[in-house]
Amino acid sequence: MAKVAVVIPAAGAGERFGGKVKKPFAKIDDRPIFIRSIELFINRSDVVQVVLTVSPEDYDVVKEKYAANLMFMGIKLVKGGATRFESVRAALGHVDEAAELVCIHDAVRPCVLESWIDQVFKQASKTGAAILAAPLAGTVKRIKDGTIEKTVPREGLYEAQTPQVFRRDLIIKAYADVPADFTPTDDAQVVERTGQEVAIVSTDGRNLKITAPGDMSLAGAILKDISRQAKKVKPRGPFEEAQW
């Protein structure tokens, strides 16, 4: 079983989300989204480290408000950057050398199935790089000036999701070699430019990335459905045990 370090970027500004509360700190059933995402990994025997990145302006607040929990779980809190790319790069500088793989997972994707995590970890162990992705189901249109320019065939098109998992040396070197004029939108894109093949583990739309306020109720419904369909009752997570 490969040892995995998990990076949770939570430093985004969340302009599309709106409101005074940033996406990662918004709550579903009174629990912040970023905590729900962390809980996907902290009880796994193959996870040896969790690194949480937050924006510099949120660092002191998070460190104080969640101090007991972060300390108890050994979660490394790191100041992120202005972009997701910068935040991940900052986190990579704190990854435990004992980790063979690095898993990067959006703080605002709390609905990942455990079986998907198992599969993407296993695939990355084999190939060195693997991500979750869902095949596009709808008809795709390219738009220009508010009108349809072209209908794009959806065969072979997938929406990239997270977790995205890479061999530790591979992802660290890929990030170190990124040119100044390159603006990647996910970690797989950083690795792709090195020539490394990135495998796909197919999922579906339940692995929702919370982007707009309306996504909150949908994520809540998905989480309740996942809980209902669990085959056995799992131990209460350490964040649930804490008094928030």
Buried (B, 14 or more C-beta within 10 A) or exposed (E): EBBBBBBBBBBBEBEEBEEEEBBBBBBBEEBBBBBBBBBBBBBBEBBBBBBBBBBEEBBEEBEEBBEEBBEEBEBBBBBBBEBBBBBBBBBBEBBBEEBBBBBBBBBBBBBBBEEBBEBBBBBBBEBBBBBBBBBBEEEEEEEEEEEEEEEEEEEEEBBBBBBBBBBBEBBBEBBEEBEEEEEBEBBBBBBBEEEBEBBBBEBEEBBBBBEEEEBBEBBBBBBEEBEEEEEEEEEEBBBEEEEE
